[in-house]
């Protein structure tokens, strides 16, 4: 499986990092080795002093597709999840400055938390899902999928122009504002509406 991530998909997050609003979705990939295994902690890598959490709605692909039209995109997923795109922000800034790919800062081991998936049928509208991240039991990030610059179906159309989507692939749809540094002993807990879908300790 592969993990396709979308950058800069929420206006307030673009502002907090002083990025320009893109005219097309920003895409990058994480390898499957980035996934934190169930019940494991997140270990801050030695090459970074500024790892940020980015909480993101996830979409799990359930059939193979290429050049998927937006109006048929809903047929390609039936589960929605929540996860964290851990980002070594210091390393990413350095790479961005040099015009180099971000992979090392985004795809390192442990950089992808994938929480429990919920059936799409749980939601009356996938473009109106509330989600949040609590850090040590305090609200740290919150969002609603209505605030995405590119909604789920538009992302599937766009991504599948470049990458064939396969069963089990996961799309990270971008983070709202509130990204921040994690430190040892933090606990990060994710909720879709009021259902807890992951809880992970930082070490
Ligand atoms: Zn992200």
Boltz pocket constraint, residues with backbone or C-beta under 6 A from the ligand:
constraints:
  - pocket:
      binder: B
      contacts: [[A, 5], [A, 6], [A, 7], [A, 54], [A, 56], [A, 85], [A, 172], [A, 174], [A, 175]]
      max_distance: 6.0
